[in-house]
Structure formats: C-alpha cells, structure tokens
Amino acid sequence: MTVAFGIYVGCSSCCISVTRDGKFEVVANAAGDRVTPAIVAYHDAEVVTGLAAKQGMIRHGGNTIQHVLRVAGTCEDEGQGQPGGGSGSGGACLPSWEGGQARYSVQRGDKTVQVTADDVVTHIFSLLKEIATAHTVEQELPVVICVPAWSSENTVAVVKKAARKAAFNVLATVTQPAAAALAYGLADDNKQNIYTVVLHCGGTTVVGSVVEIAGGLLTVKESITSSTVAGNSLTNLLVQHFAKEFYTKYKGDPLENRRSRRKLYNASENCKHVLSTMNTSQVYVESLWEGVDFSTTLSRARFDGLVAGTLTAFLHQAREAVQRCGLTEAQISKVILTGGSAKIPRLQQLVGDAFPRADLLCSLPPDEVLAAGASTEAALLSGQPTHASVASSLVPALATSVFCKIIGSKSNECVFSRGTPTHSRQTLSLALPAPAPASCTVVIYEAEELVEEPPVEDALAQVDVTNLIPDSKLLRLDFHLKSDGSLHVVLQETQAKINRTFVIESGRS
C-alpha cells in the first residue's frame, strides 16, 4: 500500500489526512476547506452533509443533525445529545431513544422518517470517502480513525462499522492523545522518558490528557473530559455580546426567535475563527431582526477580555489530569494543543504560562493534528510490519534504562530508556579521550537516570578495549535487544580494525 489515510471524527467536525512515502498531508473537501462540519441534513429528496448542511440550518434546522457522536452507541439518554448547545442549537433535530438506540425524527416530504445515529455517522464517512477517493487511484482505502478520548467501546464500534460501510479498510482506531503524539513524532525517540500533556479544545468538549512516552511506546496515563466549557462556550459569549450591542442600537432582541439567533451564532463563530489569526474582525449580518442589518467590529483585545474567564477554565482539565498522575507542571516536557479553539493566541499564551518548562507544540494547525496523527499510524501499520501499534496491548519491555559509558571520558549516553519494548535496536558512537589511549574500558550499566560513576552492582557488562592507536577517535556500538531480554552488542573501531561481539544475558531488565 502506497497511500494510507487518517480520519478524525468529533462531535463538531471531521478531518482527513493522507500519507504518501512517509509524509502526511491534510486534504481539502470540495469547498476547499480542510476541516468539514460533522453535520447531516435530511431534505425531501437528498441527504446533505458537511458545510452545506451547516449553512442550511437557518432554514432546515428541524431536519439537521449535529453532535451525533455524543449519542452514537448509547442505549439511553445520558444528557449529552446537544452538549453546550446554547445559542447555537438553532432548533437542530434532537435524538430520542427507541429499542436501545438513538434515533432522530426528520421530515422528508409529507412523511416523518426515523433515522438512527448509526445512519448519520455513515453519511459523514461517505462524504469523507468522496474526499479520499479524489487523492488516490487505488481501490483499497486503508484508514486509521482517531476517536475522542471519551468514546465508549460501543461508540468506537459504531464508528468502525460506519467507516466500513463507506468502503474504508479500517486498520485500527486511536484516541486523541495518542494521535496528537504521533503527529509530532514523539514516539520515534526510544531514548527518552517524557510526560506530555495533550489539551483538546473542541467545539463541545475540552479534554486534558497526560501521555507517557517511554521507549517509543505511548501510554495514556489519564484523560479528563468536560463539556461545561468548550469552543461553543466562547461562541455563545460573543452571541450575548453582539445581541447586547444590537439591542443598545436598535432596541430589538435578536435572540427572541430561532432564525435570528442562528444567524448571530454563525456570525459569532466566524468572528472567533477570524480573530485567531487577525487583530480585527468585521461582523455583518443581513436582516438580523425585523429587516434590520447588523454591522460591527471586534478587536482581538476586546475578544480576549470577553472570553478570559472561559479560557482559564479550559486549563482545568489539563491541570487535574497532571495532578491525578501524581505529577507537577514542572515534570511535563511537552504540551500539544488540538481542536479548533486551540488556535486562539490568548489560550496558547495561557497554556505556555501554565507549563513554563514544557515545549508548546502548535506548529501544526490544531484542528488538523489528530487526522495527521491517525494517517501517520495508518502508514506505519500498512508499510512497516515491525511497528508496534499504539493500541492497548501487553508488550515485554525494559524495567530500567540502560546506559553506556567509556571510563575516563565524558562519553556517557542512554542506550535504551525504561519501557523500551523488545525487539529493539540502537547504535551509539562514543568519543574516545584525546589523545587516544592504548586501551579503554566500556561499561554498560542500568540505572533510573544517567550517573557519572555507575556502581559496580549496576554494571551489566564491563569490556576492556585494547590495541587502540593514536588515530582512534570513536567507538561504534550496535545494540540489539532481543525478545528474550538478551542484549547483543557489536563493538567496532575502524582505525584500529577492532571488531568484538558479546552477549548480555537477560536479567533484571
């Protein structure tokens, strides 16, 4: 397979990425947008999905379904059909539960038709399939799907079933935190143990997760979800601000009817996105209330002031996840932002202040990160048979990190970090002291962290290297950690033509 796809499907939007020759690219839909609304509208003779369905909500709200992933796979009303809908609900069709399955009643012509949440999800994947086929000539469409961190097993099953109905070959599913780490290649380094916070700021939920990356393996240590504040909370604050401004000017309430409310919500949402990249946004709504047009301007500084309290609340999930893991902010090495609301500069600043010692990773568009990570995993699964999937599994791994040191020199490096799975390989080039001695001693030891003078009891092997010459500068060591826990080492020095092989039998590691 030369092409692999990654898909992220959330409550508010979906995104698809394609990986060719190890490089991923988030691809656009027919409208030229790389993020597609996860909205489906049932009209008399057709089913409309994506941006067209969202734009038609003002007129066809009762037949338009959004946030379907919150109810897919649920057998009863859990109070999450329209999380945080507020001003943006716009009269959208709400689910009911019959026969242990979420259903929607939509009007198609003169008939009222029942459609299941599973059917709605399938329509979303059918649209994504159209996007995918425009970027490959192959019949098979291998895909890894990224699902929200809060997804239940039943929700994941519905997503996989819908993808298969749309003719995708589902290789695996990954959760938001794992996909985010994959997108930035954090699993490629098997020499470091790091803790990473992934903060997902979506339209209906904020998810804070802690991911441990050890020996190339990703482990989601904690994940906390809240729908109390999210991207739509920010939009609703703008709706209230603009409604108040309109009332001050024209003494009319644009929130008193569904159509006006939906128009103002759409304008507010667009304003929020514009202010993520621009310092000022022009807002114009034609015939907002009783034929009166509304026009205003909002600066980023004013926007930051309006949403300051809500943005601060976004950080609560990340901080709580860190605390539940028994960690402190200082122990977090990297922070990844995902979701459309994570593009807001003020939020990025707040996150950077909250984790001052961490690298803030937001070079990729936050609303495209998850699809990119999923396509990276799809490429690995379809093209690299030795790759260990990030799916939950038990993998034999090192209990302690392994280091290699040349006695009497500054060369002292990590070979394999704790948690490195078997079967693994690593190559080190260690600098010899200058001028080169006639002989040196190489110590391979295990420890929790690098130490200058490793205790004798921690040594796995001590090798004397003799017959070095003045031109000797580097020792090359090839390490092969086998599945039985044994460590096979090849030591070479090209100038003196030294080539030695030895085996460290499996032990404490």
N, C-alpha and C positions, 0 to 999 in steps of 0.2 A: 504494500500500500504506500503510495507516494503522497497522499493527501489525507489528513485527519482533521476532524472538526471538534470544536469545543463549544458548548452552549451553556449559557447561564439563563435560567428562568426564575424570576422572582415574582412577587405579588404585583409590582407596578410595571416592570419592563423585562425585556429579554434581549439577549445579545449573542452573536455567533462569531466565532473566530476560526480561521483555517490555518493549519501549519503545513508548510512545504519545506522540505530539506532542512528541518530544524528551526525554521523561522516562522513565527506566528504573525498573522495579520487579521485584525478585526475588520470584518467586511460590512458593507452598507446594504440596506434594503433598497427597494425600488424607488423610494423617495430620496435616497441619498443619505439617510440617517443610519448611523452605526448602532444606535440603541432604538429598539422598537417597543412601543407600549404593549403590554400584555393585556390587551382589551379585545373583546369579541362582541360584535353587534349582529343581531339576527334581524334581517329585513324580510320583506314579503317573499322575495324570490332569490335572495342570496345571503351569504354569511360574510360579513366584512370583519377583517382582523387588523390590528395594529393601529397606525396613525389615523387611517380613515375612520376607524371605529371611534377613536377618541375625539376626533373633530366633529363627529356626528352626534355626540352625547347631548348637545343642547336640544336637538330635535327628537332624538330617539333614545333618550335616557332610560325609559322603561324597558327597552329591548337590548340594552347594553350591559355587558357583564365585565366587571373588573375585580381584582384581588381574588381570582378564583383559586390560586394555590393555597390560600388560607383554609379553604374548606375541602379541597380535593383529598380524598381518602379518609375524611371524618365521617362518623356514623351518626352524629347528633350535633345540635347547635352548641358550639363551645364559646359563643360570644365573640367570634373572630371573623365573621363574614365580611364586614366592612370596617376593619380596624382603623380608628382615627379618621373616619370619613369626613366628618365635619362639613365645612362649606363645600368640600369637593365632591361629595357624594352625588350631587346633581341628579337625584332621582334614579340612580342606576338600579338595575334589577337585583333584588336581594334573594338569597337562597332559602329554601326550606328543605326539610329532611323527610324523605319517604323511603321506606324499605331499607333503612340504614345507609342511605346515600344522599348526598347533597344534590338538589335539583333546582332548576330555575324555570319559571313560567314566563314564556315570551309570546308576544302576539305576532303571528305570521298570517297576514291577510285577515280573513274572518275567523281564524282558528287560534285557540290558545294551545301552545305546544310546550311539552315538558322536555327540557334538555338537562342532561346530567353534567356535573362538574368534570367528569372524565371526558365527555364530548368537547367541552370548551377547551380543555388543555390540549386535546388532539388538534383542534383548529389552530392553536398557537404554533404547535410543532409543524403543522402543514405549511404555514407561512415561512417558518424557518427552513423547511426543506426546499422551498422555492428559492430562497436566498442561497442555500448551499449548492444546489444544482447549477447555479449560474457561475460557480467557481471551480468546477471540476467536470471532466468528461467521463469519469469513472461511474459505473453503475452503483457500486457499493459506497455507502456513506458512513464510515466509522466515526463514532462520536463518543465523547465523554461528557456527561452532563453534570454541571455544578448546581447543587440544590441548596436552599437556605439552611443555615445551621440548625434551625429549629424543626426541620422537616421530620415527620414521623416515618416509620417504615411503610405505613400504608400510603403516605403521600409520595414517597420515593417510588413505590410500586406503580402508582398511577402515572407518574411522570415517565417512567421507563416504558410502560405499556403504550402511552400516547406517542412516544418517540418511535417505537417500533411500528405502530400503525401508520406513521408518516414516512415509513421506509428507511429510517435510520438503523444502523447496526450499532446498538448500544454496547460499548466495551466495558464501561464502568460508570459509577457516579462518585463524585467527590463533594465535600461540603465547602462552604465559603472559605473558612480559614485555610484549608489545605490548598485550594485553588489559588488563593492570594499568594501563598508562599511559593508555589510552583511558578507563577507568573514572573516572579522576581528571581527565580533560580536559586532560592535559598537552600534547596535540598541537594544542590550539586557539590557542596563543600562537606566532605565527610571528616574534616579535621577539627571542626569546632562544635561546641555545645552552646546553643544560644536559645534565649527565650524571645519570642516575637509576639507582639500584640497586633491583632487584626481588628480594626474598628470598621464595621459595615454600617453605613448611614444610608439606608434605603428610603423608599417612599412611605412605607408603612411600619417599618421596624428599624431599631438600632440594635446591633449585635456586637458585643465585646467578647473577644476570644483570646486565649493565650495558647500559643503553639510552641512546643519544644522541638527543636531541630537538633538531633544527635546522630552523628554518623550517617548522615544522608536520609535518616528516617524522620517523618513528620508525625508528631503526636499532639492531638488537640487535648490539652490538659483541662480546659474549662471554656464554657461558652454560655453567655448570659444574654437573653433577648428581652427587649422591651418594646411594646407598641404604644406606650404612653406618650412618648415624644418620637418624632421621626420627620422625614422630609415634608410630609403633608402638614405637619405642625407649623413649619416655617411658612408654607404657602398660606395657611389659614390666618397667620398673624398679618400677612400682607393684605389678605382679603379684608380683614377687620380695619386695617389702617386706611385702605382705599375707600371702603364703604363710609367710614367716618369723614374722610375728606370730601367725598361726593355729597354727603348729607349737609356738610357745612356750606358748600357752594350752592346746592340746588334744593335743599330741604326735602330730599326724597331718599328712601331706603332701598338700595339695590338688592338687599338680601331678603326682601319680602316675597319674592317669587323665584321659582326654580331656574328659569331661563336666565334671569339677570345674575343670579348667584353663580351659575355655571360659567357665564361669560366672564365675570370678575375673577373667578378661580383660575380659569385658563390664562387670563392676562397676568395674574399674580404669579403663576407658575413660570410663565415665560420671563417675567421680570427677574425672578430668582435666578434662573439659569444665566441670563444676560449679566447680572451683577457678579457672577462667579468669574467672569473674565474681563468685564468692563467696569469703569468707575461710575458710570451713569446709565440709567435705563429709561427710555421713553415708554410710557404706558398709554395706550389708546384703545378704547372700547366703543365701538359704534352702537348707537341706540341702546345704551345700557339700561335705562329706566325711562319708560314712557316717552321714547323717541329722543331722549337727551343723550348726546355723546359725552364721553368722559375722556379727558386727556390730562396727563400729569407727568411729572418727572421725579425719579427717586435716585438718590445718590447711594453709593456703597456705604459711606459712613453712616447715613441715616438707616440703611438696612441693617448694618451691624448693630446699631443701637436698639432697633426693634426686636431683633432675634437673639440678643446677647444671653439672656437667661436660658433660652431653649438650647442654644449651642453648648452652654456649660453643662446642661443636663445630659447631652449626648455622651459626655465623657464618663458618666457614672457607671455605665455598663463595663467599660474597659477597666476602670479602677477596681470595681468589685471583682471582676474576673481575676485580676492580678492578686488581690487580697485572698481570694479563695484558694489560690495556688500556693499560698504561703510565701509570696514574693513581695518585693518592693519595686517601686518605679525605677530605682537605680539598677536593678538587675535585668531590666528589659533592654535588649540590644537593638531591636528594630521595631518600628511601628509601620504597619501597612494600612492605608486608607482605601476603602472600596465603597461603591454606591454613589449615586448622583449628587447627593448633598455634600459628599466629602470634597467636592470641587470648590467649596466656599473658602476663600483665603482666610477669613477670620477663624474658621473651625480648624484649619491646618495650623494656624498660629497657636491656638489653644492646646491642640494635641502636642505640638512641639514643646510648649511650656510645661505640660503635664509630665512629659517623659524627656527631661533635658539631656540625658546621656544616650538616648536612642537615636538611631538614624531614621529619619522620617522618609519613608518610601512612597512617593506620589508622582514619580516621573511618568508613569503610565496613566492615561485618563482613568480616574477611579471607577467610572461606570463601565469600563471595558476590561478591567483587571481580571474579573472572575472568568469571563469567557476565554481570555488569553491563557489563564492557568489551566482551564479544562482542556484546551486544544494542545497545550504542552504535554499534559498527561496522556492524551489520546495518541500523540505522535510516539511517545515512549512505549506505550503498550502495543502499538501496531508495528513499530520498527526496531525496538531494542528488546529482545527476548530475555536479557539478563536483568532488566529493570524490575525493581521491587515496587509493586503497586502501593499507593498510599491508602488503599482500602484496609479496613481493620483486619489484622491477622497477627499471629504469633510468629515472630522471626527470631531465630537464635542470634544473639548479639553479645558484644563485649560488655562485661560488667564494670571494667575500669579502663581508663585511657592508657595507651601505650606510647612511650616516647623513646627517642634515640639520641644519644649524646656521645661526642668524642671527648674523652677525658683530657683536660688541659687546654681546651679551646672553647670558644663561645658557641660552637655548633651544638644546639640542643633543641630539637623540634618534635612536634607531635606527629606520630605515625598514624594512629587510629584513635579517634575520640570515643569516649564511652557511648555505648549504644550502636556502634558500627556493626552492621549485620555481616554475617558470613554469607556469602563468599565475597571478599573484597581484596582489592589491590591498591598499592600505594608505592610511589617512587620518591626518594629523597636524594638530594645532592648536598652533602655536608662539606663545608670548607675546612681544610686542614690548617693547623697553625703555620705561620710564616716566620722564618723559613721552615720548610717541611722537615719533620723529624725522621729518623731512620725507622721508627715504629710508633704506633699509637694504639690506644685501647678504645674500642667502641662498646658502649653499654646500652643495652635495650632494657628498659625498665617500665613498670606500670605504676601509675600514681593518679590521684584525683586531678592534679594540675602540675605544670612544669616546675621542676625543682633543680637548683644549681648543683647540689650534691646528693644524688639519689642514694638512699640507704641500701646497704648490701642485700637486705632481705627483700627489697622490691625489685631486684635485678632479675630479669628473665634470661638474659644471656650476657656474657662478657667475652669479647673477642679481641685477641691481640693481632694487630695487623703489622707485619714486618716487611723488610726489604723495600721500604719506600725510598724514593730518590728525590733529589732537590727540585726536580720539575713537577713533583706530585702536588696537586692543588686541591682536588676534590675526591671525595669518596662517594660513589653512587651505590645506593642500596635499594633493591627491589623487594618489596614485601608482598607476600601472598598469604592472606588469611583464609584458610580453607574451612569448609563446612563442618569438619570435625573439631574445630577450635585450634588446630595446629597452625603455627606461623612459619612459613618457608621464606628464607632470606637469601638473596644473592648479593654479595658484596664485590664491587669492582673498583679498580683504579687503573685507568687506561695507560698512563705514562709508565708505570712500573709493571704493567701487564699482570695485575693481581686479580684473580677471579676465585672467589670462595663461596661455597654454598653450605648452609647449615639449617637445621630444623629445630624450632622450639615447640616441644610437645604441648598439647592442651593442658591447661592448669586452672588457676583461679579465674582467668579471663574467659 
